[in-house]
């Protein structure tokens, strides 16, 4: 029976820049986390900014028009509840979440 060893630096995961030095322990923890993917319908965003108030580590606003900027499309688990709150607060309902458990 053989053993399969995967070197985590060779995996392409959401939110990971393969050109930066990797912390294999961090990558392993990220693989075990619940994953969340954020999408925003930019055509319907009204720039209310409630997403930024609810989850400032994940959302920002464009200086020119106030529209949402997603800073991390696959946020870490410690930001998931804040992102869920941002989606609930959005008056235009443009923030969609896909969660894999």
Protein Blocks (a to p, Z undefined) as FASTA:
>chain_A
ZZddddfklpccehiafkbccdfklmmmmmmpccddddddfklpgolommmmmmmmlbcc
dfklopacdfblbacfklmmmmmmmmmmmmnlpaccdddZZ
